[in-house]
Amino acid sequence: MSFNKVVIVGVGLIGGSLGLVLKQKRLAGMVVGVGRRIENLDLAVKLGAIDHYESQALDAVTDADLVILATPVDTYSAHLKEWGGRLPARAIVSDVGSVKGRLVEEVEQLLSPHVRFVGAHPIAGKEKSGVAFATHDLFKGARCLITPTKRTDPEALEKMCQLWQSVGSVVSQIDPLSHDFILGAVSHLPHVAAFALMQTLTELEGQLTNSSKLLEYSGGGLRDTTRIAASSPEMWRDICLANKENLIKMIEVYMQHLEQFRGCLEAGDSAGIEEIMGKAKHARESFQ
């Protein structure tokens, strides 16, 4: 048993899956859920993701030795201002957010010096959200990025690394700002591209002269390319805004490549088109 009492604030896909595996592997004596929707928390108990729940975090965290923030990243400050002062000394606060950067610094400043924060980002998930889709093996073989700072307590860091390894993750450590640049490129930008592509297809469908549905003619390639556009708009809105400085610059680079492709089409430059595609093909084949 790694922790006596774990409180998960936000029992959705990630929080619920973590609760399931914590209980399955007996890594926590008790797992308590906190959330806004009682029906969701009732389902989490029924599925075995948590032992019981509280509607107010204030009632749950006073004797917790680990609290996991699994809510949208823009809610962290409000949560900690509400109940951070109720945490016992030496408690660990962690998260599962897709953005770190300055957010980690802000969280560290809000917490008492006697409470330890360790940022974490399990790169695992589905386009479906909610505890109903939680699974015991969501983190198995998935990478989990731990984002320590100069203020991170070494013992708390080791405990969180061990926890994520115990639930099946491959753990790496990275500084928070590098995390946001890398994830902006490999996760946040692709989601923006998928959302924009679906919007484009919807608009093009309106230009059809008959009653055909454009997407009825799509194959597996489009499904693969746009799968992540079915992700939670609320969650990805907050991620994009929290990492907007990186993301704006990356969108500009992406648009430059689209403009280059369009320029080759306008000029009928077959060699240029083939060169662009060849470079992309080589890059994709080297990524396994």
N, C-alpha and C positions, 0 to 999 in steps of 0.2 A: 504494500500500500504506500503510494507516494504522498498522498494528501488526505487529511481527515475529512475536510469539507471543501468541496469545489462549488462555486456559484457561477452559473453560466447566465449572463445577461443577454438575452436574445436567443431563443431556442428555435432557430430555423434549420436550414440544411446543414450548415457547418457546426453550429452550436449543438444541434441535436445529434449529429453523427459523432461529435466528440464525446457527448454524454453517453451514447451507446457503448462506445469502445472503452471509456473509462470504467463503466460499470462491468462490462464483459470481462475485462482484464483485471478487475479489482484494483485499479489504480487510485481509487478514491473511496473513503468510507461512506460518504454521502454526496450525492450530486443534486443541487437545488437549482431550479430554473426560475428566471425572472423575465416577465414579458408583459405586453399590453393586452393581449387577447387570451382570455381565460380558456376558450375552446381550444386554442392552439396548445396551451399548457396542459390541458386535460389529455389531449392526444399524445403529447410528449410523455406523460406518465404512463398512459396505456401502452405505448410502444416500448417503454423501458429506457427512454433516453434520460429521464430524471427520476429521482425518488419522490420528490414533491416540489411544490412551487410556492412562490410568494409573488403577489402583484406589485409589491414595492421592494426595491432593492435595499432600502433602509432596514427592512425587517430580516434580511437574509445575510448581509455581509458582516455583521458585527463579530461573528466568531469564525469567519472563513479564513482558511490559509491560502486559498487561491481563488481569484475572481477573473473570469474570462469575459472580456467585452466582445460580443459577437453581434453587435448592432451596427447600423451604418456609421461610417467613420466620423461624420459631422455631429454625431450625438455624444461622442466621448466626453467632451468638456462638460456638457450639461450633466451627464451622469456623475462624473467625479466631483463636480461642485455640490451635487445633491448628497452623495453618500460617502465620498472619499474620506471625510473626517471621522467616519464611524469604523473604519478598518482597523483591526488590531495590529500592533507592532509586529514587524517581520512578515506580514502578509505579502503575497505576491499578486500583482495585477498584471495581466497580459491581455492580448487581443488576437484577433484573426484577420485584421484588416488588410486590404490590398494596397493601402497607401501608408507610408511611414513618414519620412522626411521631417518637416517641422512639427508634425503632429506628435511625434515622440517627445520632442523637446517640450511642447506644451503640456503633455500629460505628466512628464517628470516634474514640471514646475507646480502643477496643481496638487500633486500628492505630497503627503507628509514625508520628511526625510526618513522616517521609520518604516515606511511602506516601500516595497521594491517593485519596480516596473521592468518588464522584459517584453519587448515587442516581438510579435511572431506573425508570420503569414504563411499558412498552409496553402500551397498552390494546388488546390483540389476543389472540385465543385462540379455542378451540372448546370445546364440552362434552366432547369426546374428549381424552384426555391420552395422553402417551407419544410417543417419537420417531417411531414408525410413522406418526403423523399430521402430522409436520412438513412444511412446504411452503416453497418459495422466496419466495412472495408473501404470507406471513402478515402482514407489517408494512406492506405497500403501502397507502398512504392512511390507515393507522391513526394515531391520536394517540399520542405518547409524551411522558409527563410527566417532566421532569428536575427534581430537587428539591435545588437547591444550598442551602448554609448559609453563614454568615459564614466558616467554615473552609475552604470549597471552593476549591481551587486554580483560578485563572482559565484556565490553559492546559488542565488536565484537563477542565474544564467545556466548553471549546470543542471539544476532541477528541471528547467523548462526544456533544455535540450534532451534530457533523458525522457521526459514525458512524451515529446513528439516522436522520439525514436521508438518508444514503447508502443505507440499506437500505429506504428508501421511506416512512419515518414522517413525520408532521407533528409537529414538536417544539414543546413549550411548556415554560416554566419556571414553577415554583410552589413555595412554601415547604412543607416536609414536613407541618406540622400542618394547613394548608389542604387539602393533598392528601388527608389521611385523612378530613376532614369531607366533602369533595366526593365522594370515591369511596365512602365509607360510604353516602351518600344514593343515588347513581346506580348502584352496583354491588353493594355488600355487602348492603344492605337488600333489593333485588330478588331476590338469591339466597336469602336467608332466607325471603322470601315464597313463592318457588317450591318450596323444600324443604317448607315448612309446608303448602302447598296439596296437594302430592303425598301427604303423610302424611294429610291430611284426606280425600282421595279414597279412599285405601286403607282408612281406617276406615269410611267410608260404604259402601264396597263390601261390607263384612261385614254390613251391615244389610239387604242385599237378601234377599228371601224366596225367590228362585229361584237357579239356578246361573249367572245372567248375569254377565258381566264388565262392570263399570261403564265402563271405559275403551274398550271396544269401540264405544261409542256416541259417542265424542268426535269433534270435528271439528278443523279447523286452528287454531281459536282456542285450544283447550286446549294443543295442541302448541306453539304460539308462546309461550303464557304459562308453560309448564313446561319448556321446552327446557333451560334452564340448571340444572334440578334433576338433570340427568344428569352434572353436573360432578363432579370428584374430591372426595369427602368429606374425604379427608386434607388436601388443599390448602385447602379452604374452612373446615374446622375451625380451622386455624391462622390464616387471615386474620381470621375472626370474633373469635377470642380476642385477636389482636393489636390489633384496633380496637374492642374491646368497649365502651369508654366512649362513643364516638360511637354505636355500633350500638344499645346499650341505649336511649339517649334517642330514637333514630329509630324503634325498634320501638314505643316508647310512643306516639309521635305517630301511627304507622300504626294502632295499636290504637284510638286515640281516634276515628279516622275510620271504622273498622269499627263501633265502638260507636254512632257517630252514624247510620250506615246502618241498623243493627239497630233503633235507637230509632224511626226513621222507619217501618220495616216494622211494628213492634209497634203503632204509633199509626195505621197506615194512612194516613200522611201522604204522599200522592202528590206534592204540590207540593214537599215537602222532598226526596223521592227524585229528582225531576226536576231540582231545583236542584243537588244533589250531582253527578248525572250530567252536567248541562250544564257545570258548572265544570270537571269532569274532561275532558270532550270538548274544551272550548275550550283547556285547557292542553295537551292532546295534539296538537291541530291546530296549535298555535303551535310545536310541537317537530318540526322537520323535519330 
